[in-house]
Amino acid sequence: MNRTAHRLQTFAAACAAAVMLFACSAVQAAADARVFELRIYTCNEGKLPDLLTRFRDHTCKIFEKHGMENVGYWVPMDKENGSETTLIYIIAHKSAAAAKASWAAFSKDPEWQAVAKASEVNGKILAKPPESTYMTATDYSAAITKGAGTAERVFELRIYTCNPGKLPVMESRFRDHTVALFAKHGMTNIGYWTPIAGQKGAGIKLIYILAHPSKEAGMKSFDDFRADPDWKQAKADSEKDGPLTVKPDGVKAVYMKATDFSPIQ
């Protein structure tokens, strides 16, 4: 091969690599642009099975029909956290505007209206209006992986409420240390989010989900994590100017099991 041909081949290879990099970046940017919605439903006594049936047989499909992506559905494991009354789920929208349009179309859908009416023939399902938080994925949140894990597992929803001005420090700690240390101690990082502007908790809350082989394994992993010298140093360095979370309830954790219809298992 002569020198000119070699240069042309090298240039072509460089162009192809640039195109691949641009394509991958575009895909990542599109994923990052999604708006996620955390929703928590609290049912009247004895009505959680009816709610789960409605989602399994109808609601999830109608969500997709109106452009909402089903991400994950969970029920708390412990009674004190709502194992008999609560459904926690996350869906994704293309944007905040798309979410508004999708919910409007969903609520007016004759199919949904009929399903809702039929499911409440024997009494109202929800004890109060759903709690909703619109969120964006952090830059250190891995792409959401749907489907089953390598073995049966449980999930842990953790919500941190930071002192004013401390969320960026918290995020730096997670980005540079915590996420990797979680993995080191056997915890699977599912996703990390923060509420969008205008939402309750915007600027002060970090919301994330981990997976563990069991609740006991999750508690053991956290014990090992807290004893890790690398974690102790990262925590001390990040809190030189004061604690990051509010006291006494700045960290809330709920262990959960995925429903049988959850895309994430």
Buried (B, 14 or more C-beta within 10 A) or exposed (E): EEEEEEEEEEEEEEEEEEEEEEEEEEEEEEEEEBBBBBBBBBBBEEBBEBBBEBBBEBBBBBBEBBBBBBBBBBBBBEEEBBBEBBBBBBBBBBEBEBBEBBBEBBEEBEEBEEBBEEBBEEEEBBEEEEEBBBBBBBEBBEEBEEEEBEEEBBBBBBBBBBBEEBBEBBBBBBBEBBBEBBEBBBBBBBBBBBBBEEBEBBBBBBBBBBBBBEBEBBBBBBEBBEEBEEBEEBBEEBBEEEEBBBEEEBBEBBBBBBBEBBBBB
